[in-house]
């Protein structure tokens, strides 16, 4: 049975304004899903303060923005940004708002992605192929080898792979249609011949009730949870002899996407391809908003494969950014 997620509720003195603020943002085209959760928490947080009317006092603002034990910089920056924008909204409506100075540099990522070697990728596939489940989870056992090969072979985010429906997988032409992406833009992803072949073999022994069924199904015919894939990934890392540094340390499942990009650039550099032509293609393929987001992989490729530094700097020094971004 499909799980229904509870919609965050606003409460306290900011209830009406918070609901209107979220509606305002969505009317502008923003999804405002994670932000809605932040606003719900802020409303509950503010109930601990004696506010005579709608206003953001200095005490409330400073307490809300204070660092929290174990909180990542990115998470803190996100909740600060949400409430800061809410404050601007209230200020425009004539409410009193205390604005803290803008916090700069909080989004800088300190995490360095783990780039798997080609040998490790083969070891990962071998570990996945040896997965054994009980009979009632046979559908997931059949899915896992394909899912991990798609994550690496197509550079997909895990959510994009798991959301694929039968209608999104064109086996005849070897093309995946990625819908409802992080950037709200659908895109077509051509698969390699070998990947299309194993997808076809998987489809030949899988039965779907309708085109809108998920291509990779949980035993109850719902979408496989990303947590299931992450849990298996941790098991595979252990089988490969790769230690996991804990939450926020990696290797992460998302690092397969980073590895795809770096390996693609490595092939193109060693093959003598024109990176100024190939980089925009990679950007579109990966669903980035701009080539700048993709160009960050150039520096990462140079760091992983130092023998390619001179070639990369000679051809693309003007697009290599100073600071890497790991969130794409």
C-alpha positions as CSV (number, residue, x, y, z in Angstrom):
1,X,0.0,0.0,0.0
2,X,1.4,3.4,-1.0
3,X,2.5,5.6,1.9
4,X,0.7,8.9,2.2
5,X,2.9,11.7,3.5
6,X,1.3,14.1,6.0
7,X,1.3,17.7,4.8
8,X,3.2,20.0,7.3
9,X,0.8,22.2,9.3
10,X,1.3,25.8,10.3
11,X,0.5,26.9,13.8
12,X,0.8,29.7,16.3
13,X,0.8,33.4,15.7
14,X,2.4,33.0,12.2
15,X,-0.1,30.4,10.9
16,X,-2.1,32.6,8.5
17,X,0.9,34.5,7.2
18,X,3.0,31.4,6.8
19,X,0.3,29.7,4.8
20,X,-0.1,32.8,2.6
21,X,3.6,33.0,2.1
22,X,3.8,29.4,0.9
23,X,0.9,30.0,-1.5
24,X,2.6,33.1,-2.7
25,X,5.8,31.2,-3.5
26,X,4.0,28.4,-5.3
27,X,2.1,30.9,-7.4
28,X,5.5,32.1,-8.5
29,X,6.3,28.6,-9.7
30,X,8.4,27.3,-6.8
31,X,7.6,23.8,-5.4
32,X,8.2,24.9,-1.9
33,X,8.1,21.4,-0.4
34,X,11.1,21.2,1.9
35,X,10.6,24.9,2.6
36,X,7.1,24.2,3.8
37,X,8.5,21.8,6.4
38,X,11.0,24.5,7.6
39,X,8.1,27.0,7.9
40,X,6.1,24.4,10.0
41,X,9.1,24.0,12.3
42,X,9.6,27.7,12.6
43,X,5.9,28.2,13.5
44,X,6.2,25.7,16.3
45,X,9.5,27.2,17.4
46,X,8.0,30.7,17.7
47,X,5.3,29.4,20.0
48,X,7.9,29.5,22.8
49,X,8.1,33.3,22.6
50,X,5.7,35.8,24.0
51,X,4.8,37.6,20.8
52,X,1.9,40.1,21.2
53,X,1.3,40.2,17.5
54,X,2.9,39.1,14.2
55,X,6.5,40.2,14.2
56,X,10.0,38.6,14.1
57,X,11.9,40.0,17.1
58,X,15.6,40.0,17.5
59,X,15.5,37.3,20.1
60,X,13.4,35.0,17.9
61,X,15.6,35.7,14.9
62,X,18.9,35.1,16.8
63,X,17.6,31.9,18.5
64,X,16.3,30.5,15.2
65,X,19.6,31.1,13.4
66,X,21.8,29.8,16.1
67,X,23.9,26.7,15.1
68,X,22.5,23.4,16.3
69,X,24.4,20.3,17.5
70,X,25.1,17.9,14.6
71,X,23.4,20.2,12.0
72,X,25.1,20.4,8.6
73,X,26.0,23.8,7.3
74,X,23.8,23.3,4.3
75,X,20.8,22.4,6.5
76,X,21.3,25.4,8.6
77,X,21.7,27.7,5.6
78,X,18.4,26.3,4.2
79,X,16.3,27.0,7.3
80,X,17.9,30.5,7.6
81,X,17.2,31.3,4.0
82,X,13.5,30.2,4.3
83,X,12.8,32.3,7.3
84,X,14.8,35.3,6.0
85,X,12.6,35.3,2.9
86,X,9.5,34.9,5.1
87,X,10.8,38.0,7.0
88,X,11.1,40.0,3.7
89,X,7.5,38.9,2.9
90,X,6.2,40.1,6.2
91,X,8.2,43.3,6.0
92,X,6.6,44.1,2.7
93,X,3.2,43.6,4.3
94,X,4.1,46.2,7.0
95,X,4.9,43.8,9.9
96,X,7.9,44.5,12.1
97,X,10.9,42.3,11.3
98,X,14.4,42.1,12.7
99,X,16.8,41.1,10.0
100,X,20.1,39.4,10.9
101,X,23.1,40.1,8.6
102,X,23.1,37.8,5.7
103,X,25.2,34.7,6.4
104,X,27.7,34.3,3.6
105,X,29.7,31.2,2.7
106,X,27.4,28.8,4.5
107,X,26.6,26.9,1.3
108,X,30.2,26.1,0.6
109,X,30.5,22.3,0.4
110,X,33.2,20.7,2.5
111,X,32.5,17.2,1.3
112,X,34.8,15.8,-1.3
113,X,33.0,13.3,-3.5
114,X,34.4,9.7,-3.7
115,X,35.3,8.9,-7.3
116,X,35.3,5.2,-7.9
117,X,38.0,3.6,-10.1
118,X,36.9,1.6,-13.1
119,X,38.0,-1.5,-11.3
120,X,35.9,-0.6,-8.3
121,X,32.8,-0.1,-10.5
122,X,33.3,-3.6,-11.8
123,X,33.6,-4.9,-8.3
124,X,30.4,-3.1,-7.3
125,X,28.5,-4.7,-10.2
126,X,29.8,-8.1,-9.1
127,X,28.6,-7.5,-5.6
128,X,25.2,-6.4,-6.8
129,X,24.9,-9.4,-9.0
130,X,25.5,-11.7,-6.1
131,X,22.6,-10.2,-4.0
132,X,20.3,-12.9,-2.6
133,X,16.8,-12.1,-1.4
134,X,14.0,-14.3,-0.2
135,X,11.4,-15.3,-2.8
136,X,8.9,-12.5,-1.8
137,X,11.5,-9.9,-2.7
138,X,12.5,-11.4,-6.0
139,X,11.4,-8.4,-7.9
140,X,13.9,-6.2,-6.1
141,X,16.7,-8.8,-6.6
142,X,16.1,-8.7,-10.3
143,X,16.0,-4.9,-10.3
144,X,19.2,-4.1,-8.4
145,X,21.7,-5.0,-11.1
146,X,19.9,-2.8,-13.5
147,X,19.4,0.1,-11.1
148,X,23.1,0.3,-10.1
149,X,24.2,0.1,-13.7
150,X,21.8,2.9,-14.7
151,X,23.0,5.1,-11.8
152,X,26.6,4.8,-13.0
153,X,26.0,4.3,-16.8
154,X,23.5,7.2,-17.1
155,X,24.6,9.4,-14.3
156,X,21.1,9.5,-12.8
157,X,20.1,10.7,-9.4
158,X,18.7,7.7,-7.5
159,X,15.2,9.3,-7.3
160,X,15.2,9.7,-11.1
161,X,16.0,6.0,-11.6
162,X,13.4,4.8,-9.2
163,X,10.7,7.1,-10.5
164,X,11.0,5.6,-14.0
165,X,7.7,4.2,-15.2
166,X,7.2,1.6,-17.9
167,X,6.2,4.3,-20.4
168,X,9.5,6.1,-19.7
169,X,11.7,3.2,-20.9
170,X,11.9,3.0,-24.6
171,X,13.6,-0.4,-25.1
172,X,13.4,-0.3,-28.9
173,X,15.5,2.8,-29.1
174,X,17.3,2.5,-25.8
175,X,16.1,5.9,-24.4
176,X,15.0,6.8,-20.9
177,X,12.6,9.8,-20.4
178,X,13.4,11.5,-17.1
179,X,10.3,13.4,-15.8
180,X,9.8,15.8,-12.8
181,X,13.5,16.4,-12.3
182,X,15.3,18.5,-9.8
183,X,15.3,21.4,-12.3
184,X,11.7,20.8,-13.5
185,X,12.8,19.9,-17.0
186,X,12.1,16.6,-18.6
187,X,15.1,15.1,-20.5
188,X,15.8,12.1,-22.8
189,X,18.7,9.9,-21.8
190,X,20.2,7.5,-24.4
191,X,21.5,4.3,-22.9
192,X,24.5,2.3,-24.1
193,X,23.8,-0.8,-26.1
194,X,24.8,-3.1,-23.3
195,X,22.6,-1.3,-20.8
196,X,19.7,-1.3,-23.1
197,X,20.2,-5.1,-23.6
198,X,20.1,-5.9,-19.9
199,X,17.0,-3.7,-19.5
200,X,15.3,-5.7,-22.3
201,X,16.2,-9.0,-20.6
202,X,14.9,-7.7,-17.3
203,X,11.6,-6.5,-19.0
204,X,11.2,-9.9,-20.7
205,X,10.8,-11.6,-17.3
206,X,8.9,-8.8,-15.6
207,X,5.1,-8.4,-15.7
208,X,3.5,-5.0,-15.4
209,X,-0.2,-4.3,-15.0
210,X,-0.2,-1.0,-16.9
211,X,2.1,1.5,-18.5
212,X,2.1,3.7,-15.4
213,X,3.6,1.0,-13.2
214,X,7.1,1.6,-12.0
215,X,9.8,0.0,-14.2
216,X,11.5,-1.1,-11.0
217,X,8.9,-2.3,-8.5
218,X,8.8,-3.1,-4.8
219,X,7.0,-6.3,-3.9
220,X,3.7,-4.4,-3.4
221,X,4.1,-2.8,-6.9
222,X,4.9,0.7,-5.4
223,X,8.2,2.6,-6.1
224,X,11.2,1.1,-4.4
225,X,12.4,3.3,-1.6
226,X,15.7,5.1,-2.0
227,X,16.6,3.9,1.5
228,X,16.4,0.3,0.2
229,X,19.0,1.1,-2.5
230,X,21.2,3.0,0.0
231,X,21.1,0.2,2.5
232,X,22.2,-2.3,-0.2
233,X,24.9,0.2,-1.3
234,X,26.4,0.1,2.2
235,X,26.5,-3.7,2.1
236,X,28.2,-3.6,-1.3
237,X,30.8,-1.2,-0.1
238,X,31.7,-3.5,2.8
239,X,31.9,-6.5,0.4
240,X,34.3,-4.4,-1.7
241,X,36.5,-3.5,1.3
242,X,35.6,0.2,1.1
243,X,34.9,1.7,4.6
244,X,32.1,4.2,5.0
245,X,32.9,7.3,7.0
246,X,29.4,7.8,8.4
247,X,26.7,10.3,7.6
248,X,28.0,13.1,5.5
249,X,31.3,11.4,4.9
250,X,30.7,8.9,2.2
251,X,31.2,7.3,-0.1
252,X,27.6,8.2,-1.0
253,X,25.2,6.7,-3.4
254,X,25.2,10.1,-5.2
255,X,28.9,9.6,-5.8
256,X,28.1,7.2,-8.6
257,X,26.7,10.2,-10.5
258,X,29.9,12.1,-9.8
259,X,31.9,9.2,-11.0
260,X,29.9,8.9,-14.2
261,X,30.8,12.6,-15.0
262,X,34.5,12.3,-14.2
263,X,34.8,9.0,-16.2
264,X,33.1,10.6,-19.2
265,X,35.4,13.6,-19.1
266,X,38.4,11.3,-18.7
267,X,37.4,9.3,-21.8
268,X,36.9,12.5,-23.8
269,X,40.2,14.0,-22.7
270,X,42.3,10.9,-23.5
271,X,40.3,10.5,-26.8
272,X,41.2,14.0,-27.9
273,X,37.6,15.2,-28.0
274,X,36.9,19.0,-28.0
275,X,35.8,19.6,-24.4
276,X,34.3,23.0,-25.2
277,X,31.8,21.1,-27.4
278,X,31.3,18.1,-25.2
279,X,30.8,19.9,-21.9
280,X,27.4,21.5,-22.9
281,X,26.3,18.1,-24.1
282,X,27.2,16.6,-20.7
283,X,25.4,19.4,-18.9
284,X,22.1,18.7,-20.8
285,X,22.5,14.9,-20.3
286,X,22.9,15.3,-16.5
287,X,20.1,17.8,-16.2
288,X,22.1,20.7,-14.9
289,X,20.8,24.3,-15.1
290,X,24.0,25.6,-16.6
291,X,27.3,24.5,-18.1
292,X,29.0,26.1,-15.1
293,X,27.5,23.4,-12.8
294,X,29.0,20.7,-15.0
295,X,32.3,22.5,-15.5
296,X,33.1,21.9,-11.8
297,X,33.8,18.2,-12.8
298,X,36.8,19.4,-14.9
299,X,38.7,20.3,-11.8
300,X,37.6,17.1,-10.1
301,X,38.8,15.1,-13.1
302,X,42.1,16.9,-13.1
303,X,42.5,16.0,-9.4
304,X,41.6,12.4,-9.8
305,X,43.7,12.0,-13.0
306,X,46.7,14.3,-12.5
307,X,48.2,13.1,-15.8
308,X,45.4,15.0,-17.6
309,X,45.9,18.3,-15.8
310,X,47.9,19.9,-18.6
311,X,45.5,18.9,-21.3
312,X,42.5,20.1,-19.3
313,X,44.1,23.4,-18.4
314,X,45.3,24.0,-21.9
315,X,41.8,23.4,-23.4
316,X,39.4,24.5,-20.7
317,X,41.2,26.6,-18.1
318,X,38.7,29.4,-18.6
319,X,35.8,27.3,-17.5
320,X,37.4,25.6,-14.5
321,X,35.8,27.1,-11.3
322,X,37.8,27.7,-8.1
323,X,35.4,26.0,-5.7
324,X,33.7,22.6,-6.4
325,X,30.0,22.1,-5.8
326,X,28.8,18.7,-4.9
327,X,25.1,19.1,-4.9
328,X,24.2,18.3,-8.5
